[in-house]
Each structure stands twice: as structure tokens, then as C-alpha cells.
């Protein structure tokens, strides 16, 4: 058995010194190491990390900069609006699916299930975010009132604009969804949600007056008219629409080519900009599951509102591309409200009152812009509404009005929804995630 | 007087006796010598062919023997003449017995080749607190002998080494392309939302194993694959929380410890490995048919003509080379390693050059690995190990791997290359066949003029828009360049036998630059072409660890070892992305694009932990080890303080008890452990985060706005995994059979779930919360048996089996996975179970779709394992190795078929499946019916398989031949992998997951299957 030098005993004085020296060295090393370990263990303070990536509410401070706040509401609405248009036009007869995503095919086929991932991610979430940002912006702007360096005029303008966005998103939810929830509340039917939108539009009008903004006031009034029309309050609708200038009024959702995310998504998906063409106007030849033909195909082709594009290929290589011509570039704006819409609302109210000639007179200047002769309403109401539907479709093409028009006219016994489909949906169901996570939404409203 | 006389007499007697003894002894010796011979030879390691020092070589019953020296040589003098049995023994190796005929007065040569024994109780294993003997460890230890497996499998990366060779460890590939990511699971799925990849340490430094999406489909790069297998000495896998407690937060999914090679005086050698081979695609692709909306006649079906033409099938005309993107990819490797040292100094230096080509022309990888390891003793009882490795690689990836834009997508979704587009009556020949090369073939067969059917009339470019054609795909450029350094320094000091201190500093850093480029070519798919994206990723990880172990002997043969330790770990990741769209011809850098975009991500995560462990050993055969680790982490919620992870383990070497009947069982060790570990949240999951985005303004400018992203949680804590593990290790039949058995129950509490919030709140991403619970239960069995061992041959067989059940035991709200309600995490169901509506035909042949979704299967296999056999002949000079892998009990979605059957492509051949009478078969009816076809249930299949993973044949070149080139040994191997697949799964490969490292989603979507490879390997030792 061998002994290490530390175990052996050398009784010579020098030997003892050597052993003690070696032992001392070893103990010092061991102690130093142990001290290092303990120090390391004791050092608990350096766990704080800097985060230059994420924006948190703390970064905004107690008075959020109003510019970034107003922009947030605008940006969220921009990202929701174009997607809303694509999907509602797909459910109606304006577009057919020209891509490969099964969830888009479901919409085109009118057989939408609640767990449709596109339904949630491409429409409901953006609209919900836009609504949230609109309401949050108002709260933040109210909080910023009187703050140091706050431009009060800009703040009031921002409040009016955000309130308008708030009303508009509610209206879009009402028009697209069979029922919809806000902030985890109950899922209200379209009518109840539109009543909610109406109240917000009316408040927006008040805010616009306070901000001294004629444009926002006209926009709010137009929104109010739209909501009243949906709710069947025709006199009130006409009265509100009459406050909108008959010419020259236009409010847009704007887009930009500065980045891919800022581009007009309708153009991207119907024209092959940054994305493959997944939405086209149906010409009755090929679609995913049925041969859907846009009812005004020939008329709109003749006036150039839509155009066949044999130079373009749809993503699935089967649907021929008949493209809209209203928006051709990534920075093309999408109208949110216009003088034309005001006239159409007033004309419809007149038609419903059987005042057909007055209604036609209102629409004559709009048709003249297309080199079309004045419209004739043949009567009875259902036939008139069929004519009205085409008028609305032409003037408000690719602005998300089609589904709303078809749903409203079904109440009058006019069914213009595409036939030959696998399902019969006329609105989007509440997404499954909302039902799963929001107990209030399951009961409906 | 008497005493004097007596003394003299005694002296004389002693002398006479001594002389007699000497005489007799001399005579005996002379006689023995005259009847004895000499046995001499060299002992080498059967795998590496390196000399093995310190082997006891003896002739039983003759009491003669010798010990091998540093060159492996031994000499037994005075070996009795005649047929003798020579035995070689050494700790860590299996005993070897050989017969030899000794001729008196002559020397006979007997070279011995001994094999490493499966883990023995004295073998040292690396633990969090340092090194321990296996007998002391209360959990199963999975140790992979990399050198042995390298010789048999010729693996190109560490994932191939581990596949099928560590019980309970599952490896899947994302695609069959070179350089793409793997996914590793240890004992099922630990976490619902967090990564289930184990931690990886290389020589004590924790390393980053990120997989990064390349933005071109399902493919991702994988930093786990950077470690060169030729530099690895061993891999140990710490499997669950019971074993991983002292690794703290993040270790709940297990730990992989890689130890690279070291050198010492006893193992001094230079090794040169030269590998050359090929890989090719041998997969079966699903049938496809043309779009039914173009009427080609009832029941028309094109059975894989397109993919066959893509492969250059036998019936192709000369255009094969033009249209065939498949190739035989070449692969070669050069590996040079040198190790050696003196008594107090050792070194290992290694260089590895590897070049691999994928089966598509756009995929290849070249890599260089340089390693330098030093170990020395600066003074007595102190040791320092320095380890450093540098890797540089350049990988070109396929564009659109695992999605509709790639080669496989084009082949399976695009129109066949012969189909007419404007055909009124294609069968009459009235319309031109507008595509090639089938049109050319048809024309040639019918004798028609080829002039009418030329390349210019072909509309080959009019493939399905989502699928790029061959020309386009060949020009797309997706590359990644890597430079990586991993290093560590470990100092160990022992003070007597009672105090041992270890300090480790580890550093891992890489820069990864990736870019993908769609050049400016005429056939634009979308307006965003051409485009270029560049991604720069910088990652740094720092590990500092220290521990001290105090050993003390107590009465009653109780030994205590008290260990205190601490660890600091920090990792930073910085990713910068820039993209540009729209270049003029001839340009291709970011600055030339018309539209530019940029983004940056940064994360910094820090962990501080300290632990205390107390090991009590009784009679060196019973060990009880309680321990606790305390952690703080920067990702914990601000309301959370320190988390404690306790454990206790026990081990009992039963066979060393006096009462143990050791005849039947040579070794038996019982073990058990109960421990906890954790999984930290993401770096910023506890925060409420807003997204900033540019917003367009009416005046044409852009400004920043914000919108909600995720709702924070101040109380966010780590997931907590608790595991109970019991098992035993046994050896019997003279240690020829080794059996390991483990049963475990692993529960993850406070599982982090991205709790979906009502989208109407505006926070659609959700909120992280600790509301889930997952249980993984399983058994692991490994049997290693020397079935035959004689002079003619030896046969070793290793069978592994791992069964696991992963269930969600707590989750208030189901979580959909992979979109469209295909899979869900749902309380009471298997992890990621498939919830679908079953579809069937009733007695009248009508489609019946169940009204409600039910649990119809799950993606995680219930069982998997391997069977490996090694046969050696000619005294271990020739060896034959096979490895089978098997897996079953899981289901897989054939998402390729989803796209073929449910979209406007209509390339679903099953729709036209008809019987001999021309009637639609059952499957034809189901796949033709739109309502039925809409159900995902129609595309869910059994994912079980048996695969012949490896066959290899190795030959040890005769020493004289090796010496002619100066080598001390030479070994030639022929290695083939992925020889055959037995499965009922109709997709390409049930072991591919195009979802990469996503936890529960298992999907085959236009994926390239694993290729078949063949390699010739030459190993020379000097």
C-alpha cells in the first residue's frame, strides 16, 4: 500500500515544513475555490436583462405619446379592413377561391366551420384587434388630456378618428358575423352588434364636432346611416345620409409600398403582388367545388370594372383570373365611405318607399360616370332590390359591402347568394376559440 | 559448544537443503522449459484496433500469464506444450478466451482482439456534481459508445449516432435533405408549449442547439449537428427529472453530455479515417392523377408518371437529364486525429473535413472541424482539462423543402407533363399534346412527327403556380454559413482523499449567416420576385460552474460525500434580418432592391443556481443520495423568487451481499430515484408586450403605431417536472447477458400553456400561464447478449424497447394544434391527440360522417426500439453488423394527400380507384365524395414501421499489409443505411416530420424521405 506525500510523516524539521507547505497550498487552493463557489452562489443580483426588442406598457409611460397611439388604431384598422373585404366577398358571390388553402375553400363553398383557422386568424382577430385599439386609443387619449406638450387639437382629432374606427369595426363585425363578442362579453347577434355600432358612430359624430373635423363628421354620419339601414330604420338612415355631401366626400383606408405589411392586401391577393393570386372573380368555368359565376360579370367587364387577365395565373392554376381594376398597386387606398354610398343609401330608402323615380334620379350622376344610362326600377320591391344590388355592387365594389347587402336583402326575400355550393352559410360563425375561452359567448345575445 | 555444533550443523543442513531445492528447481525448470513454449502476441481493442494496455493474459490451470504493455504486446514464457486455453481480461472489457497449440521450445503468436464490455459498475459516469461510479448512481445511465458505433454505422452527425442506440431517446428528421434539423425526445413529451429538446453539454460547456427556419418551407438548420462524431469519446444521456435535478431549470426534458476525446500515455495513436460514398433517393412516392375537372375519360389515372419522369424513369426518352432533379449525391470525409501524452500531460488534436451532397442538385454541405484538447497536472493532485473546438460549414438547402414550392411539391401537385390544357378531345389526337416529354414519347411510339411536338410547344413552365418548375428551383439559392467555437476549461483539485474541488468555465459562440435568393428570371410566380433575404444570427453562451465535495468516513463503514455547488449560465441570441424585393437584372444584393425591410430580435437569459447533495454509502454497496437545487432565472415572473428542486435516489449492489446466490446472476443492482427539474418560460413571456408596426398615413408617409401582442403574467413560474424512476441492471450467464430495466412516471406540473384568450379581447396571442399537466409513463428495456463466442465466430445482439404513454392530465381549455382542429391537447387525452369525425360507408354504400369529433389516435409512438446484431469471424477480423429500428402505436397525417385530394389540384389518384368491373372501390367512393374528403380523418394513417437502418461489413487488414503503408492497423468497412422500410403508411416516410421541432404536430407534407446511402470507410492507425 502506498502513501501519498500528504499521508506520510517525515519527522525531519524540513520535511515537516515541506509537508505543511504543500498542505497549506492545497488548503489555500481548496479554500479559494470554495470561496469562488460561495460567491457565485451569493451573486443573485445580475439576473436583470435589458430588453431592447419589446415594447411594453411601461415603456409608453403614464401618458402614452398620442401620435403612436392614434397610429396604432389606424394601423390595426388598415390590417383588418382589407382582409375583411377579401373574406366577405369570398362568402358572397364577388370572389371565388383561386388558391389552395382548404379554409378559404370552405368559405367559398359556404360550408364554414367554427374551427376554420382562416376565419379566426385572417378576419376575427384583426377586427378584434382593430376594435380594441380603437377603444384603447380613446382611453389613452383621454388620459393624455392636459398633459405637457400635448397638442389638444390633434388629441381631439385622434379621439374622433378612433371613435369612428370603433364604430366601423363594430359595423364590420355585425355585417360579417352571425354573432360576435367584444372584450370577452356576450356574443351579440348582427342586429344587436349593429345597434352597438350605431351608438358608437353617433358618439363619433359628437367627437368629430368637438374636434371641428367636417370630414370625420361626414364619415360618422355615413356610418350612422349604414347602421340605421341595417337595422331597418330607413327614415333615420336617409336623414343621416343626407348630411353627407353628395359629391366630393371620400374617406379612405390608406396603404403604402414602404413595406410588405403596409401594402393593400386585397391587391396582393387578387393581383399577384408579393403573394400568389388566391381570389378571383368567378366566371362560371372553374372554381374549387362549384362553378360560381359573378352575376354582373358581363356588365362589369363591359365597363372595365373587372378585366380578364390571361397573363396571370391563379395559385391553383385552375381558376382563370378575372381581376378587379379598382386597385392595382400596393399603395392603392380602399374607400371606407364616400358620397356615392350616401346617395345609394338614400336611393334605397326611396325605393323601399316605392319612390322609384326619385331614387333613379339620385343615382343618375353615379351611372353617368360609367357612361351608363339612368337606372330603371321596375317594381315590385324585390325586383327593385335586385337592381339596387347591382348599383351598390358597382359603386362599392371591393369595399366589403356585398355580403352586407346580400344579408339585408334576404330579409326582404331576395336571395342573391351563390348557388350550387356545398353549404348555405350567409354569415361567419363565432370562431371556436371565442366559444372555448369566453363563456359569455356561448349563450349568444 | 553444543550450540556451536548445532548451529554449524544447521547451517550445513540449510545449505544442503537449499542446494537440493535449487537443484530440483533447476531440474524442474529445465524439464519444464524443455516441455514449454512461448505464447506471444498483441492485444488490441476490437473496434479501434488500438493497443490495450494492462490486459491480463493467462493460461488457466498453468498459473502462467503476462500483462500487455503500452504497445499491447504480451509474452507468456513457459507456456505448457499442447493445446492450451488462453484468457484475456481487463476491467471495462469482455473476457476473451482462445485456444492455442503450444509447441515446446517454440514461440506461437496469438493476437487477441477484445471488446468493450457494457457499462460495468466501476465505470465512471459524469454527473452534475462531478464524476461518480455507476454503482453510486440511482438512475439509469444511457451511455453511447461513439467510437464503436462510428466504425459500424459511419454516421455523418451525432443524431445518426444516437438514433436507435439510446433507449427511450427518439430522433426524427424534418426532411431527408443534408443539414436539416432533427428533433430529439427523451421519454416522451415533457412540455406542452416549450421546447422538448434536452440540454446539451460538451465537455462541461452548455451549448446552443437552436434550429432556425430558413423561410423556404419546412426545412431548418440545426446547431446540434455541428459536433463532429469523430471527436467524440462518449455520449451520456440523463433522461429525466429524477436524474437531471442538479442541472436545474431547463433540464426537465433531459440532458445530453458529450465528452470529446482525451489523450494519455497509455493511449497514444494517430488515426486517419477516409470515407467515400453516395446517397440516393429510393423512396416510393404516392400515386397521383390529373385534375378531374379536365375530362380525360372516366377513371383516368396517371400512376406516378410525373414523379417517375422527375426521377428519369426507364421509359423516359432522352429528355431525362433535362427534367430529372434527382441525382446520386456524393459524400466523402477525411478525419485525422492524434492523441497521446506522458504521465501528467495528454493531448488530442483532431481535424475533420466532410462534404455531402443531397439527392437534389441544390442541396449540399461542406464542413471543417478542428479540435484541440489538452489535459495536464500543473502540480500534484491538480488536473486541468482544456477543450476547444472550431467548426465552419457552408450548407446549401433546397428551396421549398416540405412545402408546395419545392421539388416534391412540383412533382406531386403540378400537372403531369403530358396533359393537354386546351383539349377538346385528347384521345382522338385532334388537339396537340402541349407538354413534354410524355408528348414526345407518345409521338415517337405512334410514329408521329416529332416536329409538331417540340420543346417550344411544351408548356412545361405552366406547372401549378405554387410549385416551381425544375429550371426555377435550380436557380434558387438558399445557403447558410456557420462559424462556431466551443471551449471549456475544467480544473480539478483534490486535497487528500477528503476534499475535491472542481471549477468549469465554458463558452459557446457561433455566427450563422443565411440567405435565400430568388433570382431575376423570366418566369415570375408573384410580383415579389426576385427577392433576397439575409439573416445574421449571433449566439453566445457562458457557463460557470463550481463544486466542492467533502468525503468523510463514518463508523459502521458509512462513507459520506457532501457536495455543494453553484452554476451561472447566460445565453444571448441576436438575430438580424433584412430583405429586399425587385432587383434589376444582373444584380442581387440588398441595396439594389426596390423595396427593403429589416428586423432584429434579441434575447438574453440568465440562470443562477446552487445545490447541495449528500451521498451516503454503506459498505460501498448501498447508496442513498438526497439533493436539492435552488434556481433563479431572468425569465421568471417578477413576483417569483427562488425555485427549489429536490431529489433523492438510491442504489444497491445486491450481488455483493454475502447471501446473494451469485451463480445464476453475476451482477444485480437495484436503483430508484425521485427527483424534480424544471423548464423555464421564454425570455419575455412574463411581460405584456405590444407590437410596433409601421402605419401608412394619408399624406403618404409612414409612422410607427402599436397594437397588442401578448398579455403578461407577473406570477409566471417554470414548469416543474417530477419523476419517479425504478429499475435494475443485471448481468448473468458469466456476464454474457446484460439486462437493464427501467420504469418511470414523469409528471410535468405547472405546464406552461399559451392560454388562449377570447380573441374579442384584442390579445389573440394569449397569455402564458402555468395551467397544464402532462404525464409520461413508460418502461425501457435493453438486453445485450453475447450469444456465441468461440474460436470460429462471435455473435452479439442488442435489443432495446421503450414504451411510453404521454397524456394531458390537466388543461382547462383544449388547445388546437396545427390549425383546423386536426389535433388537440385536451384534458384526459393523449398528447396532441387527433380529434376528428370518423367517416365510413354503411351497408348501402352511403357515406356516413360521425356528427361529433372523437379521439382517433395520437402522434407519439407507443413503443419503439432497435435490434442490432454484430457477428465476427476469423478471430474478429471480419465483422458483420445490422441494425433494425421499429416504432408503432402512433398515427400520422398524410398532408400531402390532403393537398392532392382536397384542393383544385385534383391529383388524388385514390379518387379513381376502381375494381375490375370499373366500379369505384370503397376507397374510391370515399375519396370522391366532397363531404367525406373534407374530413381530416380520411388522411390519417397508421405510422408504424420497421426499418433496416444499417448493414455494414468490416475487415481488419492483416498487420503485415497495414505495415507496408506504415500503419499499425487498418480496417476497411462497407456501410449501407436505410436499406428497407416496412410500413403500411402510404406517404413517403413515416419517420419524417415536416413540422420540424414542433411539439405535437406530426405531419408528412410534400417531404423528401430519408435517402439510402452507401459508404466505404478506411481507418488507419499509426
Interface residues (C-beta under 8 A of the other chain):
Chain A: X4 X5 X6 X7 X22 X25 X26 X27 X29 X30 X33 X34 X36 X37 X38 X40 X41 X43 X44 X46 X47 X48 X49 X50 X51 X52 X53 X54 X55 X56 X57 X60 X67 X68 X69 X70 X71 X72 X73 X74 X75 X76 X78 X79 X100 X102 X103 X105 X106 X111 X113 X115 X116 X117 X120 X121 X124 X125 X128 X129 X131 X132 X133 X136 X180 X181 X182 X183 X184 X185 X252 X254 X255 X256 X257 X258 X259 X260 X261 X262 X271 X272 X273 X274 X275 X276 X277 X286 X288 X289 X313 X314 X315 X316 X317 X318 X319 X331 X422 X431 X432 X433 X434 X436 X437 X438 X441
Chain B: X291 X293 X379 X380 X381 X382 X404 X414 X415 X462 X463 X464 X465 X466 X491 X493 X495 X496 X499 X501 X503 X525 X526 X527 X528 X544 X546 X547 X548 X564 X565 X566 X567 X568 X581 X595 X597 X600 X601 X602 X603 X604 X605 X606 X608 X610 X632 X633 X634 X683 X684 X687 X688 X689 X690 X691 X692 X693 X694 X695 X696 X697 X698 X700 X702 X703 X704 X705 X706 X707 X708 X712 X756 X757 X758 X759 X760 X761 X762 X763 X764 X813 X814 X816 X819 X820 X821 X898 X899 X902 X903 X904 X905 X930 X931 X934
